[in-house]
Amino acid sequence: MHQPLLSLGETMEEVEAPPKSVHDKITDYKNMVVDAYKNKPVSYWILLLLSSAGMLIAFPASSLLSRLYFSNGGKSKWIISWVSVAGWPIPLFILLPMYFFTKASPTPLTLKLALSYIGLGFLSAADNLMYAYAYAYLPASTASLLASTVLIFSAIFGYFIVNNKINLSTINSIVVITAAMIIIALDSDSDRFSYITDTQYALGFMWDILGSALHGLIFALSELVFIKLLEGRSFHVVLEQQVAVSFFAFVFTTIGVIVNNDFHGMSAEAKSFIGGESTYYMVIIWGVITFQLGVLGSTAVLYLSSTVLAGVLNSIRVPLTSIAAVILMNDPMSGFKILSLVVTFWGFACYIYASYPLSHVSSSSSSC
């Protein structure tokens, strides 16, 4: 069937339309936000606000508590890794009522799905241990900045594993964030604690980058599980995956703690802890709670909104963690680290700009 002449003319006009100015794009984003707000009930925005606050408050708090554990006398990397997954029953308390009071039903557990949960749990346990080494040897602000490289690895692994698109703005953000990490490496003498050797600092730097790489791989593999083994991304299915993966990570980490005999060493560690035993156990307990609240917040944001908003919040929590570490823990903040922070934030902005398509505008045509 031939296309009507008027429609054909309109199509040609759209193709030949000049590119939009920056002001027009900002206006489009503003209109999009207003339309999105009007299309959702108030309860939705309240839940999204609480979930976002969970990411922006709980994750930085968890990072600072990990650093506080080591700076006040904690020694065990296995214990701080265990803290990251010991709160796995918290999302379970939210998941179980959904089976009884909503139409949600448990996802059938096939052999492939069970093996994927076990594999992701093992990788998560290894990832937490790598980050524990990073926080043992690096200031919280530096560790947080280095962990922002997870965006690079998420993009790379997402491209090869689940065929996610990589455009020029994504490549630009990867280059920019890599440059920010090089700035930190060149300025390493300014933020190394006096009791940390050059070798330990280098190890902390290395484990932080490797942990981010593994974290990016976990993101891609989790998305692959949703595509291949799970039907849809309903909230209870996302929670099921979180509970299952966290449980197996908890099992693997607990085995490591037992083999390393660190549970027996906790009482002695608590007695020598700066601030006393009560402070020691409060750091452990709040570390468990804040990490799981952050994960719950990110899960809710992903379900309610998109991975782009989660990326925006992740980019915001990087400077939040760094600033909080400087204020609360007297972290050194040199001019080079400030420059690295600004460059990292710009890299995130480029990635988000490229990832958020407007109607009739392809994200692949974006540039930053």
ZAKE-751427 format. One line per field, with one value per residue (C-alpha): residue in one letter; y, z, x; residue number from 1. Coordinates in steps of 0.25 Angstrom, whole numbers, padded with zeros to 4 digits. Example, Ala and Ser with C-alpha at 12.3 -4.5 7.8 and 13.67 -1.06 7.14 Angstrom:
REM ZAKE-751427
r c(A, S)
y c(-0018, -0004)
z c(0031, 0029)
x c(0049, 0055)
k c(1, 2)
REM end
This chain:
REM ZAKE-751427
r c(M, H, Q, P, L, L, S, L, G, E, T, M, E, E, V, E, A, P, P, K, S, V, H, D, K, I, T, D, Y, K, N, M, V, V, D, A, Y, K, N, K, P, V, S, Y, W, I, L, L, L, L, S, S, A, G, M, L, I, A, F, P, A, S, S, L, L, S, R, L, Y, F, S, N, G, G, K, S, K, W, I, I, S, W, V, S, V, A, G, W, P, I, P, L, F, I, L, L, P, M, Y, F, F, T, K, A, S, P, T, P, L, T, L, K, L, A, L, S, Y, I, G, L, G, F, L, S, A, A, D, N, L, M, Y, A, Y, A, Y, A, Y, L, P, A, S, T, A, S, L, L, A, S, T, V, L, I, F, S, A, I, F, G, Y, F, I, V, N, N, K, I, N, L, S, T, I, N, S, I, V, V, I, T, A, A, M, I, I, I, A, L, D, S, D, S, D, R, F, S, Y, I, T, D, T, Q, Y, A, L, G, F, M, W, D, I, L, G, S, A, L, H, G, L, I, F, A, L, S, E, L, V, F, I, K, L, L, E, G, R, S, F, H, V, V, L, E, Q, Q, V, A, V, S, F, F, A, F, V, F, T, T, I, G, V, I, V, N, N, D, F, H, G, M, S, A, E, A, K, S, F, I, G, G, E, S, T, Y, Y, M, V, I, I, W, G, V, I, T, F, Q, L, G, V, L, G, S, T, A, V, L, Y, L, S, S, T, V, L, A, G, V, L, N, S, I, R, V, P, L, T, S, I, A, A, V, I, L, M, N, D, P, M, S, G, F, K, I, L, S, L, V, V, T, F, W, G, F, A, C, Y, I, Y, A, S, Y, P, L, S, H, V, S, S, S, S, S, S, C)
y c(0000, 0014, 0024, 0037, 0048, 0057, 0047, 0045, 0060, 0060, 0049, 0056, 0068, 0061, 0055, 0068, 0076, 0083, 0078, 0083, 0094, 0092, 0101, 0093, 0080, 0085, 0089, 0075, 0069, 0079, 0076, 0061, 0062, 0070, 0060, 0048, 0055, 0057, 0042, 0036, 0037, 0044, 0031, 0027, 0039, 0037, 0023, 0027, 0039, 0029, 0019, 0030, 0035, 0021, 0021, 0035, 0033, 0018, 0015, 0026, 0023, 0008, 0013, 0022, 0011, 0001, 0012, 0015, 0000, 0000, 0013, 0010, -0003, -0013, -0023, -0034, -0032, -0044, -0038, -0025, -0034, -0042, -0029, -0026, -0039, -0042, -0034, -0043, -0046, -0031, -0031, -0045, -0039, -0030, -0041, -0051, -0042, -0040, -0055, -0054, -0040, -0038, -0046, -0049, -0064, -0070, -0072, -0087, -0090, -0098, -0104, -0093, -0082, -0088, -0089, -0075, -0070, -0079, -0073, -0059, -0061, -0066, -0054, -0044, -0050, -0048, -0034, -0030, -0036, -0027, -0015, -0018, -0018, -0005, 0002, -0004, 0003, 0015, 0028, 0026, 0038, 0032, 0018, 0024, 0031, 0019, 0011, 0020, 0012, 0002, 0010, 0007, -0008, -0008, -0002, -0011, -0024, -0020, -0018, -0032, -0040, -0034, -0026, -0013, -0001, 0007, 0021, 0032, 0039, 0026, 0024, 0039, 0036, 0024, 0032, 0044, 0035, 0027, 0040, 0044, 0031, 0034, 0047, 0040, 0030, 0042, 0049, 0037, 0043, 0054, 0044, 0032, 0030, 0030, 0016, 0011, 0006, 0009, -0006, -0006, 0007, 0001, -0012, -0004, 0004, -0009, -0017, -0005, -0005, -0020, -0020, -0010, -0018, -0030, -0022, -0018, -0032, -0036, -0025, -0031, -0045, -0041, -0035, -0047, -0056, -0047, -0048, -0063, -0069, -0059, -0054, -0039, -0030, -0029, -0024, -0037, -0044, -0034, -0036, -0051, -0050, -0040, -0049, -0062, -0056, -0049, -0062, -0070, -0058, -0059, -0074, -0073, -0061, -0068, -0080, -0071, -0064, -0078, -0083, -0070, -0072, -0057, -0059, -0063, -0051, -0041, -0041, -0037, -0027, -0021, -0019, -0012, -0004, 0012, 0016, 0003, -0010, -0003, 0005, -0007, -0014, -0002, 0000, -0015, -0014, -0001, -0006, -0018, -0009, 0002, -0007, -0014, -0001, 0004, -0009, -0008, 0006, 0003, -0008, 0000, 0011, 0001, -0004, 0009, 0017, 0013, 0009, 0023, 0029, 0019, 0024, 0038, 0035, 0027, 0039, 0048, 0039, 0039, 0053, 0052, 0040, 0048, 0061, 0053, 0046, 0060, 0066, 0054, 0046, 0057, 0051, 0058, 0066, 0071, 0080, 0068, 0060, 0071, 0072, 0056, 0058, 0068, 0060, 0048, 0055, 0060, 0046, 0042, 0053, 0050, 0035, 0039, 0049, 0038, 0028, 0036, 0036, 0047, 0044, 0044, 0046, 0034, 0033, 0028, 0042, 0049, 0055, 0061)
z c(0000, -0004, 0007, 0006, 0001, 0013, 0023, 0014, 0014, 0029, 0030, 0021, 0029, 0042, 0036, 0031, 0043, 0049, 0062, 0075, 0083, 0097, 0102, 0094, 0100, 0114, 0111, 0106, 0119, 0127, 0120, 0121, 0137, 0138, 0129, 0137, 0151, 0146, 0141, 0155, 0168, 0180, 0187, 0176, 0177, 0193, 0191, 0180, 0189, 0201, 0192, 0187, 0201, 0205, 0194, 0197, 0212, 0215, 0205, 0209, 0223, 0221, 0214, 0226, 0236, 0228, 0229, 0244, 0247, 0242, 0247, 0261, 0262, 0254, 0246, 0240, 0225, 0226, 0237, 0230, 0217, 0226, 0231, 0216, 0215, 0229, 0227, 0216, 0224, 0224, 0210, 0213, 0223, 0212, 0202, 0210, 0213, 0198, 0196, 0206, 0204, 0189, 0176, 0176, 0176, 0178, 0165, 0162, 0165, 0154, 0154, 0145, 0153, 0166, 0160, 0155, 0170, 0175, 0165, 0167, 0182, 0181, 0173, 0182, 0194, 0186, 0183, 0197, 0201, 0191, 0196, 0210, 0206, 0200, 0212, 0221, 0213, 0207, 0212, 0210, 0200, 0192, 0192, 0188, 0176, 0171, 0173, 0163, 0152, 0153, 0143, 0133, 0135, 0135, 0122, 0116, 0122, 0118, 0104, 0103, 0111, 0109, 0096, 0103, 0094, 0095, 0088, 0087, 0100, 0108, 0102, 0106, 0121, 0121, 0117, 0127, 0139, 0135, 0135, 0149, 0154, 0148, 0155, 0169, 0166, 0163, 0176, 0185, 0194, 0199, 0205, 0209, 0224, 0232, 0237, 0223, 0215, 0200, 0197, 0205, 0199, 0185, 0189, 0194, 0180, 0173, 0181, 0179, 0164, 0163, 0173, 0163, 0151, 0158, 0162, 0148, 0144, 0154, 0149, 0135, 0139, 0148, 0136, 0128, 0138, 0137, 0122, 0121, 0133, 0139, 0133, 0135, 0146, 0156, 0170, 0177, 0166, 0168, 0183, 0181, 0174, 0184, 0196, 0189, 0184, 0198, 0205, 0197, 0198, 0213, 0213, 0206, 0214, 0227, 0223, 0221, 0235, 0241, 0234, 0237, 0252, 0252, 0260, 0272, 0270, 0271, 0286, 0287, 0276, 0283, 0296, 0289, 0279, 0281, 0287, 0295, 0292, 0291, 0280, 0273, 0273, 0269, 0257, 0253, 0255, 0248, 0237, 0234, 0234, 0226, 0215, 0213, 0214, 0202, 0194, 0197, 0193, 0180, 0177, 0179, 0170, 0159, 0159, 0161, 0151, 0143, 0143, 0139, 0151, 0159, 0152, 0155, 0170, 0169, 0163, 0174, 0186, 0181, 0185, 0197, 0202, 0200, 0206, 0218, 0220, 0220, 0230, 0239, 0238, 0235, 0222, 0214, 0202, 0193, 0181, 0172, 0179, 0177, 0162, 0161, 0168, 0158, 0146, 0152, 0153, 0139, 0134, 0141, 0135, 0121, 0123, 0128, 0117, 0107, 0114, 0116, 0102, 0100, 0091, 0077, 0081, 0080, 0091, 0081, 0075, 0088, 0091, 0103)
x c(0000, 0005, 0008, -0001, 0007, 0004, 0009, 0021, 0024, 0023, 0033, 0043, 0041, 0044, 0056, 0062, 0058, 0070, 0076, 0070, 0077, 0082, 0070, 0060, 0066, 0065, 0051, 0048, 0053, 0045, 0032, 0035, 0037, 0024, 0016, 0022, 0018, 0004, 0003, 0006, -0001, 0004, 0007, 0016, 0025, 0025, 0030, 0040, 0045, 0047, 0054, 0064, 0066, 0070, 0081, 0086, 0087, 0088, 0099, 0109, 0106, 0110, 0123, 0126, 0123, 0132, 0144, 0140, 0142, 0156, 0160, 0156, 0164, 0156, 0165, 0157, 0153, 0144, 0136, 0133, 0130, 0120, 0113, 0110, 0101, 0097, 0084, 0079, 0066, 0062, 0057, 0051, 0042, 0036, 0035, 0027, 0015, 0014, 0011, 0000, -0007, -0004, -0006, 0009, 0013, 0027, 0035, 0037, 0052, 0058, 0072, 0077, 0071, 0077, 0091, 0090, 0087, 0098, 0108, 0104, 0104, 0119, 0122, 0116, 0123, 0136, 0132, 0129, 0143, 0150, 0143, 0146, 0161, 0159, 0153, 0164, 0175, 0168, 0161, 0146, 0146, 0156, 0150, 0136, 0142, 0150, 0137, 0130, 0138, 0127, 0120, 0131, 0130, 0115, 0115, 0126, 0120, 0106, 0111, 0117, 0107, 0094, 0096, 0094, 0097, 0110, 0109, 0119, 0115, 0116, 0131, 0133, 0128, 0137, 0149, 0146, 0144, 0157, 0164, 0158, 0164, 0178, 0178, 0175, 0186, 0196, 0192, 0193, 0203, 0193, 0183, 0190, 0189, 0202, 0200, 0197, 0209, 0211, 0209, 0196, 0191, 0194, 0186, 0174, 0174, 0175, 0165, 0155, 0156, 0155, 0143, 0137, 0140, 0133, 0121, 0119, 0120, 0109, 0100, 0101, 0099, 0087, 0081, 0084, 0077, 0064, 0065, 0067, 0061, 0051, 0038, 0037, 0043, 0031, 0036, 0034, 0043, 0054, 0053, 0054, 0066, 0072, 0069, 0074, 0087, 0089, 0086, 0097, 0107, 0104, 0107, 0120, 0124, 0121, 0129, 0141, 0139, 0139, 0151, 0158, 0154, 0149, 0136, 0145, 0153, 0141, 0141, 0156, 0154, 0142, 0150, 0162, 0152, 0153, 0141, 0138, 0131, 0117, 0123, 0128, 0115, 0107, 0117, 0114, 0099, 0097, 0106, 0097, 0084, 0089, 0095, 0082, 0074, 0083, 0080, 0065, 0065, 0073, 0063, 0051, 0057, 0060, 0046, 0038, 0047, 0059, 0073, 0076, 0070, 0078, 0090, 0087, 0086, 0099, 0106, 0100, 0104, 0119, 0121, 0112, 0121, 0133, 0128, 0123, 0136, 0144, 0134, 0131, 0145, 0155, 0158, 0169, 0163, 0174, 0172, 0175, 0164, 0154, 0157, 0156, 0142, 0137, 0142, 0136, 0122, 0124, 0126, 0113, 0106, 0110, 0106, 0092, 0090, 0093, 0084, 0071, 0064, 0053, 0041, 0045, 0060, 0069, 0079, 0089, 0089, 0093, 0106, 0113)
k c(1, 2, 3, 4, 5, 6, 7, 8, 9, 10, 11, 12, 13, 14, 15, 16, 17, 18, 19, 20, 21, 22, 23, 24, 25, 26, 27, 28, 29, 30, 31, 32, 33, 34, 35, 36, 37, 38, 39, 40, 41, 42, 43, 44, 45, 46, 47, 48, 49, 50, 51, 52, 53, 54, 55, 56, 57, 58, 59, 60, 61, 62, 63, 64, 65, 66, 67, 68, 69, 70, 71, 72, 73, 74, 75, 76, 77, 78, 79, 80, 81, 82, 83, 84, 85, 86, 87, 88, 89, 90, 91, 92, 93, 94, 95, 96, 97, 98, 99, 100, 101, 102, 103, 104, 105, 106, 107, 108, 109, 110, 111, 112, 113, 114, 115, 116, 117, 118, 119, 120, 121, 122, 123, 124, 125, 126, 127, 128, 129, 130, 131, 132, 133, 134, 135, 136, 137, 138, 139, 140, 141, 142, 143, 144, 145, 146, 147, 148, 149, 150, 151, 152, 153, 154, 155, 156, 157, 158, 159, 160, 161, 162, 163, 164, 165, 166, 167, 168, 169, 170, 171, 172, 173, 174, 175, 176, 177, 178, 179, 180, 181, 182, 183, 184, 185, 186, 187, 188, 189, 190, 191, 192, 193, 194, 195, 196, 197, 198, 199, 200, 201, 202, 203, 204, 205, 206, 207, 208, 209, 210, 211, 212, 213, 214, 215, 216, 217, 218, 219, 220, 221, 222, 223, 224, 225, 226, 227, 228, 229, 230, 231, 232, 233, 234, 235, 236, 237, 238, 239, 240, 241, 242, 243, 244, 245, 246, 247, 248, 249, 250, 251, 252, 253, 254, 255, 256, 257, 258, 259, 260, 261, 262, 263, 264, 265, 266, 267, 268, 269, 270, 271, 272, 273, 274, 275, 276, 277, 278, 279, 280, 281, 282, 283, 284, 285, 286, 287, 288, 289, 290, 291, 292, 293, 294, 295, 296, 297, 298, 299, 300, 301, 302, 303, 304, 305, 306, 307, 308, 309, 310, 311, 312, 313, 314, 315, 316, 317, 318, 319, 320, 321, 322, 323, 324, 325, 326, 327, 328, 329, 330, 331, 332, 333, 334, 335, 336, 337, 338, 339, 340, 341, 342, 343, 344, 345, 346, 347, 348, 349, 350, 351, 352, 353, 354, 355, 356, 357, 358, 359, 360, 361, 362, 363, 364, 365, 366, 367, 368)
REM end
